[in-house]
């Protein structure tokens, strides 16, 4: 259990064991980094092409201004890439033997942790839409509950059909365990 201290998930029962720790699919972060790659390419082309096309940018005053603006642009690109990575890395779904835990990072200094006991699960749906999600086998898993929060959504996770099967199997095991405990209580009452 010490390996999950990085996710700040320490509240685990004695009988509870971790079945699966899920992050979003790698292609999801790659799509977001395409924007970063495009911006870096635009920056590099601006740094080399603008002085060649316009001789004004080769003068010391304009060159210093252009260098300053490009440095600010690099800083914004780096901050955007950092936020994308933080959001990807700290959004975690943990499936244990007793519950599902959703740890969602919202910005740098806000984290939301939700949990759902298997007894409250009413329906689990796996959804894969699009060409790349179908080829790379990633998508969303929706868990319908009877509680306050209507749905838990695992966004852009690998193998959504496998995760759905794991959750449904664990939900059925939990329900069978509850029925057995109820049967034992009924037997004790009859005696």
N, C-alpha and C positions, 0 to 999 in steps of 0.2 A: 504494500500500500504506500510505501514511501515514494514511489515513482510519481504519484499523483500530487505531491506537495506543490509541484510547479503549477498545477491547476487550482490550488487552494481548495481541494476536496478532501477534507479530513474527517467529515462527519459520516463515518461508516460503522454499521452495527457489527457486533461480534460474529453473528452467523452470516452476515452479508458478504458477498464476494463480487468483485468486479468482473463482468463478462466481456465487455467491449468498451473501448474508448475511441470515439469517432471525431475526426476533423472533417472539414469540407474537402472535396476532391481537389487535387492539385491543379486541374484544368481551370477551376474557378479563379484561383489566384493568378494563373498565367494570363487569363483574359484581362484581368485588371492591370497586370503589368505590361500588356500591349500598349496601354495609354502612356505608361512611363517610357517605354522604348520609343514610341512615336515622338514624345516631347524631347527626349534626349537627341534623337535624330534631327529634329527641327532646330534644337539649340546648336548642335554641331554644324549643321549646314549654315545657320545664321552667323556663326562665329567665323567660318572660313569663306563663305560666299559673299556676304555683304561687303567686307572690305575690298574684295576683288572687283565687285560690280560698281561700287560707289567709292571714289577716291576720298570723299569727305571723311569716311570712317577711318582712314589711315592717318589722319592728323591726330596729334597727341590728345587734344581736348576731347574729341569725339571718340577716340579709341578708349580712353579712360572711362568715359560715360558708358560706352557699349560694354566694356568689361565689367563694370559695376552692375549694370542691368542683367547681364548674363549670369553673374554670380548670384544675384537675387533669384533669378529663374531656376538655377541649379538648386538653391536652398528650398524653394517651393516644390520642386520635383522630388527631392529627397524626403521632405516632410510627407508628401502624398504617398510615396512608396512605403515609408515607415508606418503610416496609418493603415495602409492596405495589409501589410504584414502583421501588425498587431491584431487587427480584426480577424485575419485568417487564423493565426496561431492560438489566440485565446478563446475563440468560439469552439466549445467542446461539448459533446454529448456523451454521457457516460451511462451505460446500461449495466445495472447490478442485478443480483439475484432477486432483489425486492422492489426496485424502482428504476425510473429513468430520471436522470439529472441533466438539465440544460444549463450550461454556463455560457452566457453571452456577454462578450465585451462590447461596450458601447462607448466609444471614445477612449481616451487614455486613462481617465480616472473614474470610470463607472463600469461596474460589472453587475449583471443581473443573474441570479441563480434561482432556477425553478426546479421543482421535483414533482414527480408523478408516481404514485403507487400503482402497481399493476391491477389492484382491485377496482380502480376507477376507470380503467380503459374500456371503452365501448367498441371502438373500431380503429383499425390501422390500415392506412392506404399508402402505397408506394406509387410515385408519379415520376415518369421519365418522359421528358418532352424535348424534341429536337434531334438534329442529326448527330452532333458531337456527344450529347448525353447518352444517346442510344449506343453509339459505337464504343464510347469509353465507360459505359455502365455507371452513370451517376445520375442522381436526381434528388427529389424531395420525398420525405416520409412524413405523413400527417397522422397524428395520434389524436383521435376524438375521445374526449373525456366527459365524465358526468359532473366534474367540479366547476369551479369558478371560471378557470381558463378553458375555453371551448376546445382549443387545439394546441398541441405541441407540434412544431414544425422543425424537422431536421432538414436544413437547406443545403442542397448541392453536396450530398454525401456519396461516397463510393458504395456500390452494391446496395441500392435501396431495397431490392427485393429480398436479399439476404437479411438485412437489418429488420425488415418487416417480419420475416419468419422467426427471427430470434425473439422479437418482442412478443409476437403472438404465442410462441411456445412457452415463454416465461409467464405470460399472462394465464395460460391454461394450467401450467404447473401450480401457480399461486392459487388459482380457483380450486383445483383439485385438493390442494393442501387445506384450504379453508373448509371445504366440504367434509374432509376427513376429520378435522378438528371439531366441526359441528356434530358429526356422527358420534364421536367419542363423548362429547358433552351430553348428547341425548341418551347414550347408553348409561352414563353415570346417573342421569336423572331417573331413568326407568328402574334402576336398582335401588 
